[in-house]
């Protein structure tokens, strides 16, 4: 991956991350309300799943 690819990936991530608060702000707020009620272990597990899924996607796309 060159430098432009990293910037393109970052831009795409920001677009995807911004869709829910743009289109469904009430649902987005509810998600964060539920997230605040979770334990640290549950939040870490969600983060781990996201990292693994992203890593698998990167490996599949690079191969």
C-alpha positions as CSV (number, residue, x, y, z in Angstrom):
1,X,0.0,0.0,0.0
2,X,1.3,3.4,-0.9
3,X,0.6,6.7,1.0
4,X,-2.4,7.5,-1.2
5,X,-4.0,4.2,-0.4
6,X,-3.7,4.9,3.3
7,X,-5.4,8.3,2.9
8,X,-8.1,6.7,0.7
9,X,-8.7,4.1,3.4
10,X,-8.9,6.7,6.1
11,X,-11.3,8.8,4.0
12,X,-13.5,5.8,3.4
13,X,-13.5,4.9,7.1
14,X,-14.6,8.4,8.0
15,X,-17.4,8.3,5.4
16,X,-18.7,5.0,6.7
17,X,-18.4,6.1,10.3
18,X,-20.3,9.3,9.6
19,X,-23.3,7.7,7.8
20,X,-25.2,6.6,11.0
21,X,-25.0,9.9,12.9
22,X,-25.9,11.7,9.6
23,X,-28.9,9.5,8.7
24,X,-30.1,8.2,12.1
25,X,-28.9,10.4,14.9
26,X,-31.4,9.1,17.4
27,X,-30.3,5.4,16.8
28,X,-26.7,6.5,17.0
29,X,-27.3,8.1,20.4
30,X,-29.1,4.9,21.6
31,X,-26.1,2.8,20.6
32,X,-23.8,5.0,22.7
33,X,-26.3,4.9,25.6
34,X,-26.2,1.1,25.5
35,X,-22.4,1.1,25.1
36,X,-22.0,3.1,28.3
37,X,-23.9,0.4,30.2
38,X,-21.5,-2.3,29.0
39,X,-18.6,-3.5,31.1
40,X,-15.0,-2.9,30.0
41,X,-14.6,-6.6,29.1
42,X,-17.6,-6.5,26.8
43,X,-16.3,-3.3,25.1
44,X,-12.8,-4.9,24.7
45,X,-14.4,-8.0,23.2
46,X,-16.2,-5.9,20.6
47,X,-12.9,-4.1,19.8
48,X,-11.1,-7.4,19.5
49,X,-13.8,-8.7,17.1
50,X,-13.5,-5.5,15.0
51,X,-9.7,-5.8,14.8
52,X,-9.8,-9.4,13.8
53,X,-12.5,-8.8,11.2
54,X,-10.6,-5.9,9.8
55,X,-7.4,-7.9,9.7
56,X,-9.0,-10.8,7.9
57,X,-10.5,-8.4,5.3
58,X,-7.1,-6.8,4.8
59,X,-5.4,-10.2,4.3
60,X,-8.2,-11.3,1.9
61,X,-7.9,-8.1,-0.1
62,X,-4.1,-8.2,-0.3
63,X,-4.0,-11.9,-1.3
